[in-house]
Amino acid sequence: MNFDHLPEDCFAHILSFTSPGDACRSSLVSSSFRATADADSVWRKFLPSDHKQILSRFVSPIAYSSSKDLFMKLCSPNLIDGGDKMFFVEKSTGKKCYMLSARDLSISWGSHPLYWTWRPCLQSRSKFRFAEVAELRTIWWLEICGTTNTQMLSQKTVYGAYLIIKIANRAYGLDTLPSEVSLEVGSYKSQGSIYLSKRNDIKSGKQASSEHEHFPKVVRASRSRVLDEDRGGSKRGDGWMEVEIGSFYNGECDEKDVRMSLREVKGVHLKAGLIVEGIELRPKQ
């Protein structure tokens, strides 16, 4: 079939049912395809249906010249809700992603300066980072919880929740026992154990390596998911590390709370050196 013979509005309608990646590839075929592939009627379909409401929550308004330009700018993280959250879309699909800042989480004893300290993020000059992070000074009861709602997320999508962290050079006690991770959405519950850092990483002051990460073994009982123990964190391209808390399927028209947590409260040993940026929710590949 020769698409050159199709009316422009018909070709644009077809492209709107593909993906952002397909539209970008189509624009490379020819100059005539480029005009259609870049049309607002195509890229409006790739934007979140509630993008106007999301834009109203931006800390710094963004200027854009077209729907495609807006989509591309939404692919980079933007601070929303007074700087307590970040929003961006997945470039390949247009699905919504969020990060909850450490300030937006419930951290046990987080307001007590003896146990936790809040300091500026070294990368906070970038609009892609929160202004501050939480650093664990010393504590034995480690508990970090976060909550969001499925209505904020894209429908018919499997999401993963990830705690974004760093391990300070002075860290200790984070490799003694695994932390328990849990994610609950309605009657669904995902549970597992994970080491925030490996013993050799703490001794050398290095981030935990993704080389030791294992694919989780899934055991289904009722509507629950149990992950393997001894999983570790994995490095990110932005210099941070992430540990998976759990994953879930966000269906159609669901409006349920998503409750995420990481706990290590069984050991009576002291822990220190955990730096927390927040919890990120994004589609799983």
C-alpha positions as CSV (number, residue, x, y, z in Angstrom):
1,M,0.0,0.0,0.0
2,N,1.3,3.4,-1.0
3,F,0.8,5.9,1.9
4,D,1.7,8.8,-0.4
5,H,-1.8,8.4,-2.0
6,L,-3.6,8.7,1.3
7,P,-5.3,12.0,2.2
8,E,-3.2,13.8,4.8
9,D,-5.9,13.8,7.5
10,C,-6.4,10.0,7.0
11,F,-2.7,9.3,7.4
12,A,-2.6,11.5,10.5
13,H,-5.6,9.6,11.9
14,I,-3.7,6.3,11.4
15,L,-0.6,7.6,13.1
16,S,-2.5,8.8,16.1
17,F,-3.3,5.1,16.9
18,T,0.4,4.1,16.8
19,S,3.1,5.3,19.3
20,P,5.3,8.4,19.7
21,G,8.2,6.3,18.4
22,D,6.3,5.3,15.3
23,A,5.3,8.9,14.6
24,C,9.0,10.0,14.9
25,R,10.2,7.3,12.6
26,S,7.5,8.1,10.0
27,S,8.7,11.7,10.0
28,L,12.0,10.5,8.7
29,V,10.6,8.8,5.6
30,S,10.0,12.0,3.5
31,S,9.3,15.7,3.9
32,S,5.6,15.1,3.0
33,F,5.4,12.5,5.8
34,R,7.1,14.8,8.3
35,A,4.4,17.5,8.1
36,T,1.7,14.9,8.8
37,A,3.7,13.0,11.5
38,D,4.3,16.3,13.4
39,A,0.7,17.4,13.2
40,D,-1.1,18.4,16.4
41,S,-3.9,16.0,15.6
42,V,-1.3,13.1,15.9
43,W,0.5,14.3,19.1
44,R,-2.6,15.3,21.0
45,K,-3.4,11.6,21.2
46,F,-0.1,10.8,22.8
47,L,-0.4,13.4,25.5
48,P,-2.1,12.3,28.8
49,S,-5.8,13.0,28.7
50,D,-5.4,15.1,31.9
51,H,-2.3,17.0,30.7
52,K,-3.9,20.4,31.2
53,Q,-4.6,19.7,34.8
54,I,-1.1,18.3,35.3
55,L,0.4,21.4,33.7
56,S,-1.5,23.6,36.2
57,R,0.5,21.8,39.0
58,F,4.0,22.7,37.5
59,V,6.2,24.7,39.7
60,S,7.7,26.4,36.6
61,P,5.3,26.9,33.7
62,I,6.7,25.6,30.3
63,A,6.2,27.3,26.9
64,Y,5.5,25.1,23.9
65,S,4.8,25.8,20.2
66,S,2.9,22.5,19.3
67,S,1.6,19.3,20.8
68,K,4.7,17.5,19.7
69,D,6.9,20.2,21.4
70,L,4.8,19.8,24.6
71,F,5.2,16.1,24.5
72,M,9.0,16.3,24.2
73,K,9.2,18.7,27.1
74,L,7.1,16.4,29.2
75,C,9.6,13.6,28.6
76,S,12.0,15.5,31.0
77,P,11.1,15.5,34.7
78,N,9.3,18.6,35.9
79,L,8.6,19.6,39.5
80,I,5.0,19.7,40.5
81,D,2.9,20.3,43.7
82,G,5.2,22.9,45.2
83,G,8.3,20.8,44.5
84,D,7.2,17.7,46.4
85,K,6.8,15.6,43.3
86,M,8.1,15.2,39.8
87,F,6.2,14.3,36.7
88,F,7.3,13.1,33.3
89,V,6.0,10.8,30.5
90,E,7.7,7.7,29.1
91,K,9.1,8.8,25.7
92,S,8.3,5.5,23.9
93,T,4.7,5.3,25.0
94,G,3.5,8.6,26.5
95,K,2.6,6.8,29.8
96,K,2.7,8.8,33.0
97,C,5.5,8.6,35.5
98,Y,5.8,10.2,39.0
99,M,8.4,10.5,41.7
100,L,7.5,11.3,45.3
101,S,10.2,13.3,47.1
102,A,11.6,12.3,50.4
103,R,9.6,15.2,51.9
104,D,6.4,13.6,50.5
105,L,7.2,10.3,52.2
106,S,6.5,9.2,55.7
107,I,9.9,8.4,57.3
108,S,9.8,7.2,60.9
109,W,11.7,9.8,63.1
110,G,12.4,11.8,60.0
111,S,11.8,15.1,61.7
112,H,14.2,14.3,64.6
113,P,17.7,15.7,63.8
114,L,19.3,13.0,66.0
115,Y,18.2,10.3,63.5
116,W,17.8,12.0,60.2
117,T,19.2,15.1,58.6
118,W,17.8,17.0,55.6
119,R,20.3,18.6,53.3
120,P,20.3,20.2,49.9
121,C,20.7,17.9,47.0
122,L,24.0,18.5,45.2
123,Q,22.1,18.3,41.9
124,S,19.3,20.6,43.1
125,R,20.3,23.4,40.7
126,S,18.9,21.2,37.9
127,K,15.1,21.3,37.5
128,F,15.3,17.5,37.3
129,R,16.1,17.1,41.0
130,F,14.4,17.8,44.3
131,A,15.8,20.6,46.4
132,E,16.7,18.4,49.3
133,V,17.2,14.8,50.3
134,A,17.0,12.9,53.6
135,E,20.2,11.3,55.1
136,L,20.1,8.7,57.8
137,R,22.4,9.7,60.7
138,T,21.9,6.7,63.0
139,I,18.8,4.6,63.9
140,W,17.8,1.0,64.5
141,W,14.2,1.4,63.4
142,L,14.2,2.0,59.6
143,E,10.8,2.6,58.1
144,I,9.9,4.5,54.9
145,C,6.4,4.7,53.5
146,G,4.8,6.4,50.5
147,T,1.2,6.6,49.2
148,T,-0.3,7.7,45.9
149,N,-3.5,6.9,43.9
150,T,-4.0,4.8,40.8
151,Q,-6.0,7.7,39.3
152,M,-2.8,9.6,38.8
153,L,-1.3,6.8,36.6
154,S,-1.9,5.5,33.1
155,Q,-4.6,2.9,32.8
156,K,-4.0,-0.7,31.6
157,T,-0.3,-0.5,32.5
158,V,2.0,-2.5,34.7
159,Y,3.8,-0.1,37.1
160,G,6.9,-0.6,39.2
161,A,7.7,1.4,42.3
162,Y,11.4,2.1,43.1
163,L,13.1,3.7,46.1
164,I,15.8,6.0,44.8
165,I,18.8,6.1,47.1
166,K,22.5,6.6,47.6
167,I,24.9,5.0,50.1
168,A,27.2,7.4,51.9
169,N,30.9,6.6,52.4
170,R,30.3,6.5,56.2
171,A,27.4,4.0,55.9
172,Y,27.2,1.0,58.3
173,G,24.6,-1.5,59.4
174,L,22.7,-1.5,56.0
175,D,24.1,-4.9,55.0
176,T,23.4,-6.8,58.2
177,L,19.8,-7.8,57.6
178,P,17.6,-7.5,54.5
179,S,14.9,-4.8,54.5
180,E,11.3,-5.9,53.9
181,V,9.5,-4.2,51.0
182,S,5.8,-4.2,50.5
183,L,3.3,-2.7,47.9
184,E,-0.4,-2.8,48.4
185,V,-3.2,-1.9,45.9
186,G,-6.7,-2.8,47.1
187,S,-6.6,-6.6,47.8
188,Y,-3.3,-7.1,45.9
189,K,-0.1,-7.2,47.9
190,S,3.5,-7.7,46.8
191,Q,6.1,-8.5,49.4
192,G,9.8,-9.3,49.4
193,S,13.2,-8.7,51.0
194,I,16.1,-6.7,49.6
195,Y,19.6,-5.6,50.8
196,L,20.1,-1.9,50.6
197,S,23.8,-2.5,50.2
198,K,26.2,-5.4,50.0
199,R,28.9,-5.8,52.7
200,N,31.8,-5.1,50.3
201,D,30.1,-2.0,49.0
202,I,29.8,-0.5,52.4
203,K,33.4,-1.3,53.2
204,S,34.6,0.4,50.0
205,G,32.1,3.2,50.1
206,K,30.7,2.2,46.7
207,Q,27.2,1.9,45.4
208,A,25.7,-1.5,45.3
209,S,26.2,-3.1,41.9
210,S,23.4,-4.4,39.6
211,E,25.7,-7.3,38.8
212,H,24.3,-9.1,41.9
213,E,20.7,-8.4,41.2
214,H,18.5,-11.4,40.7
215,F,15.3,-11.7,38.7
216,P,12.5,-12.2,41.2
217,K,10.9,-15.5,41.5
218,V,7.1,-15.1,41.6
219,V,4.9,-17.2,43.9
220,R,1.2,-16.5,43.5
221,A,-1.1,-17.1,46.4
222,S,-4.5,-15.6,46.3
223,R,-3.7,-12.1,44.9
224,S,-0.2,-11.7,46.3
225,R,3.3,-11.7,45.0
226,V,6.4,-12.8,46.9
227,L,9.9,-11.8,45.8
228,D,13.2,-13.6,46.3
229,E,15.4,-12.5,49.1
230,D,19.0,-11.3,48.7
231,R,18.1,-8.9,45.8
232,G,20.2,-5.8,45.6
233,G,19.8,-2.4,44.1
234,S,20.8,-1.3,40.6
235,K,22.6,1.7,39.4
236,R,20.8,4.4,37.4
237,G,22.2,6.7,34.7
238,D,21.7,9.8,36.9
239,G,24.2,8.6,39.5
240,W,21.6,7.3,42.0
241,M,20.6,3.7,42.8
242,E,17.2,2.2,42.8
243,V,15.7,-0.8,44.7
244,E,12.4,-2.2,43.5
245,I,9.6,-2.1,46.1
246,G,7.1,-4.0,44.0
247,S,4.9,-3.9,40.9
248,F,1.2,-3.9,40.1
249,Y,-1.2,-3.7,37.2
250,N,-3.3,-0.5,37.0
251,G,-6.5,-1.4,35.2
252,E,-9.3,0.7,33.8
253,C,-11.3,3.1,35.9
254,D,-9.6,2.0,39.1
255,E,-9.3,4.5,41.9
256,K,-7.3,2.9,44.7
257,D,-4.5,3.9,47.0
258,V,-1.1,2.5,46.3
259,R,0.8,2.0,49.6
260,M,4.5,1.4,49.4
261,S,7.0,0.7,52.2
262,L,10.5,-0.4,53.1
263,R,11.2,-1.6,56.7
264,E,14.0,-3.0,58.6
265,V,12.8,-3.2,62.2
266,K,13.8,-6.7,63.3
267,G,17.5,-6.0,64.0
268,V,18.6,-4.0,67.0
269,H,21.8,-2.9,65.4
270,L,22.4,0.7,64.4
271,K,22.2,1.8,60.8
272,A,23.5,5.0,59.1
273,G,24.4,6.5,55.7
274,L,21.3,5.9,53.7
275,I,20.4,8.9,51.5
276,V,16.8,9.0,50.2
277,E,15.6,11.0,47.3
278,G,12.2,9.5,46.9
279,I,10.0,6.8,45.3
280,E,9.6,6.6,41.6
281,L,6.6,5.0,39.8
282,R,7.0,4.2,36.1
283,P,5.8,1.6,33.6
284,K,7.7,-1.7,33.6
285,Q,9.1,-3.0,30.3
